Amino acid sequence: MRCHKSFWVLNYVAIAIVGFIASYGATTGQAAPLTNTEISWDQFANIANISNPIVTDTTRFFNFEVDGNDIFFPDGSVYSQVFPGIGNASGLNVYVYQFQISPLWSDVSLTGVSFSFIFNPENTPVSIPSIGNITSFWINEDNPDIGFSDASVEPLEVIWDEGVLKIYFSLASPGETSFIIGTFAPANMPPALTVATLGTNPIGNPIIKPSVYTPTPEPSAALLLGLSLTGSLLFRRRHRFGII
């Protein structure tokens, strides 16, 4: 009975370690400013298969309560989608994001967005002809075939910081929309939704936060690591107590 209980304790420990390594292992390193490169719609279409998205596009509202105003109406929207990489981005997934302030009733300025992104895009730069290697980009197209139309605001800076992607810009006026912003992660890291943190001016209490797509650890690698850790822990415990 004691050995049976020990097995499950060790198994849970191994699973916890797997989760920790899977979520943290790809985040080691210092903050990395990404290239934040301007590209055209045609250049984007040469690295992303927009006709065959990996996930359904998601548009989520966000809302801040500032001085008790606009509680029942969203301050803005966030678009997020993931496409398979093609051409020089083959073997990667292309993650895109776009942000919009509500045209009618917003009383906030959106200054930045951050969310979990376990992979450092600096590890997989993509070469764009006549530009060079890029790790993040924004598409200079005001009416793209995806996302929101009437885009006009470019990102000021994009940083990967210890497993967090940080996008800085200034969407100040009602109706302002950012250009589409994108980056890369390996295709074997499946996308999943995560809640984003928003920076606003003035600062308010978030009452609705949006979700965006982010890469997650590759499942088979985590499973193999878990089996390996479990076996190793069991061997050490059995050997310690003279079982083998």
C-alpha positions in Angstrom: 0.0 0.0 0.0 2.9 2.3 0.9 4.6 1.7 -2.5 1.3 2.2 -4.3 0.8 5.6 -2.6 4.4 6.5 -3.3 3.9 5.8 -7.0 1.1 8.3 -7.2 2.9 10.9 -5.2 5.9 10.6 -7.5 3.6 10.6 -10.5 2.0 13.9 -9.4 5.4 15.4 -8.8 6.6 14.4 -12.2 3.5 15.9 -13.8 4.1 19.2 -11.9 7.7 19.2 -13.0 6.7 18.6 -16.6 4.2 21.5 -16.4 6.9 23.8 -15.0 9.5 22.9 -17.6 7.0 23.1 -20.4 5.8 26.5 -19.4 9.2 28.0 -18.3 11.8 26.2 -20.3 11.2 28.2 -23.4 11.2 31.5 -21.5 14.7 31.7 -20.2 16.8 34.6 -21.4 16.6 38.4 -21.1 14.1 40.8 -22.7 14.4 40.8 -26.4 13.2 43.7 -28.5 11.8 42.2 -31.7 12.3 43.8 -35.1 8.8 45.4 -35.4 9.3 45.5 -39.2 6.9 47.2 -41.6 5.9 44.8 -44.4 3.3 45.0 -47.2 0.2 42.9 -47.6 1.8 41.0 -50.5 4.9 40.3 -48.4 2.6 39.0 -45.6 0.7 36.8 -48.1 4.1 35.2 -49.1 4.8 33.9 -45.6 1.3 33.1 -44.3 -1.4 30.9 -45.8 -4.4 33.2 -45.1 -6.8 30.9 -47.0 -6.1 28.0 -44.6 -6.1 29.4 -41.0 -5.1 27.0 -38.2 -7.7 28.4 -35.8 -10.9 30.3 -36.3 -10.4 34.1 -36.0 -11.4 35.5 -32.6 -12.6 39.0 -31.9 -13.0 39.7 -28.2 -14.2 42.9 -26.5 -12.5 44.6 -23.6 -13.9 47.1 -21.2 -12.6 49.3 -18.4 -14.5 51.0 -15.7 -13.0 54.5 -15.5 -14.7 56.8 -13.0 -17.8 54.6 -13.3 -18.3 55.3 -17.0 -19.1 53.0 -19.9 -19.8 50.0 -17.7 -22.2 48.5 -20.2 -20.4 49.3 -23.4 -17.0 47.9 -24.6 -14.0 50.2 -24.8 -12.6 48.3 -27.7 -12.0 45.0 -29.6 -9.0 42.7 -30.1 -8.6 40.5 -33.2 -6.4 37.4 -33.1 -5.7 34.5 -35.5 -3.0 32.0 -36.4 -2.0 30.9 -39.9 0.4 28.2 -41.1 3.7 29.7 -42.4 4.6 29.2 -46.0 7.7 30.2 -48.1 10.4 31.4 -45.9 8.2 30.9 -42.8 7.5 27.2 -43.5 7.6 25.1 -40.3 6.3 28.0 -38.3 2.9 29.4 -37.3 2.2 33.1 -37.9 0.4 34.8 -35.1 -1.4 38.1 -35.8 -3.2 40.6 -33.6 -5.1 43.8 -34.2 -6.6 46.3 -31.7 -9.4 48.8 -32.0 -10.9 51.5 -29.8 -14.7 51.7 -29.9 -15.8 54.5 -32.2 -18.7 55.7 -30.1 -18.3 55.4 -26.4 -14.7 54.7 -25.3 -13.1 57.0 -22.8 -9.7 55.3 -22.6 -6.5 55.4 -24.6 -4.9 51.9 -25.2 -1.2 52.2 -24.6 -0.1 48.5 -24.7 -1.0 44.9 -24.5 0.9 42.0 -23.0 0.2 38.2 -22.8 1.9 34.9 -22.3 4.0 33.8 -25.3 6.4 31.0 -24.2 8.5 31.0 -27.4 11.1 33.6 -28.2 10.6 34.7 -31.8 14.3 35.7 -32.0 15.1 32.0 -32.3 13.2 31.7 -35.6 13.8 34.8 -37.7 12.1 34.9 -41.1 13.8 36.3 -44.2 11.8 38.8 -46.2 13.2 39.7 -49.7 14.6 43.2 -49.9 14.1 43.6 -46.1 16.1 40.9 -44.3 15.4 38.8 -41.2 12.4 39.8 -39.1 11.1 38.5 -35.8 7.9 40.6 -35.6 6.1 42.8 -38.1 3.2 45.1 -38.8 1.3 45.1 -42.1 1.0 48.5 -43.8 -2.4 48.0 -45.1 -5.4 50.0 -44.0 -8.1 47.6 -45.3 -6.7 44.1 -45.0 -8.6 41.0 -46.0 -8.5 39.9 -42.3 -9.2 41.7 -39.1 -10.5 45.3 -38.9 -10.6 47.9 -41.6 -9.5 51.5 -41.4 -6.1 50.6 -39.7 -3.9 53.6 -39.1 -1.8 53.1 -36.0 1.6 51.3 -36.1 3.1 49.6 -33.0 5.8 51.7 -31.3 7.7 48.6 -30.0 7.3 44.9 -29.6 9.3 43.0 -26.9 9.5 39.4 -25.9 10.3 39.5 -22.2 10.8 36.2 -20.3 7.8 34.4 -21.8 5.6 37.5 -22.2 4.9 39.3 -25.5 4.6 43.1 -25.0 3.1 45.4 -27.7 3.3 49.1 -27.2 1.3 51.7 -29.2 -1.0 54.6 -28.6 -4.7 54.2 -29.6 -6.1 57.4 -28.3 -9.1 58.5 -30.3 -12.4 56.7 -30.5 -12.4 54.6 -33.7 -8.7 54.3 -34.0 -7.4 50.9 -35.2 -3.9 49.5 -35.1 -2.3 47.9 -38.2 -2.1 44.1 -38.0 0.8 43.0 -35.8 2.4 39.6 -36.1 5.2 37.3 -35.0 6.2 33.6 -35.2 6.4 30.3 -33.3 7.1 26.7 -34.3 4.3 24.8 -35.9 4.6 22.0 -33.4 3.5 24.3 -30.6 -0.3 24.3 -30.8 -2.1 27.7 -30.4 -4.5 28.2 -27.5 -6.3 31.2 -26.0 -4.8 33.2 -23.2 -6.1 36.3 -21.4 -4.3 39.5 -22.3 -3.4 42.4 -19.9 -4.1 45.8 -21.2 -2.5 49.2 -20.5 -4.7 52.2 -20.6 -4.7 55.9 -19.9 -6.3 56.8 -17.6 -5.8 53.6 -15.6 -9.1 51.8 -14.9 -10.3 48.6 -13.3 -10.7 46.0 -16.1 -14.2 44.4 -16.0 -13.8 42.6 -19.3 -10.4 41.3 -20.6 -9.9 39.9 -24.1 -8.4 36.5 -25.1 -5.7 36.1 -27.8 -3.9 33.2 -29.3 -0.6 32.1 -28.0 1.7 29.0 -28.6 1.7 26.2 -26.0 4.2 23.4 -25.4 4.3 20.6 -27.9 2.1 17.7 -26.4 4.2 14.7 -27.3 7.4 16.2 -26.0 5.8 17.0 -22.7 4.4 13.5 -22.5 7.7 11.8 -23.2 9.4 14.1 -20.6 6.8 13.2 -18.1 7.3 9.4 -18.6 11.0 9.8 -18.3 10.8 11.8 -15.1 8.3 9.4 -13.6 10.5 6.4 -14.4 13.6 8.1 -13.0 12.0 9.1 -9.8 10.5 5.6 -9.3 13.9 4.0 -9.9 15.6 6.2 -7.4 13.0 5.6 -4.7 12.9 1.8 -5.2 16.7 1.6 -5.2 16.8 3.7 -2.0 14.6 1.3 -0.1 16.3 -1.8 -1.5 13.4 -2.9 -3.7 15.8 -3.4 -6.6 
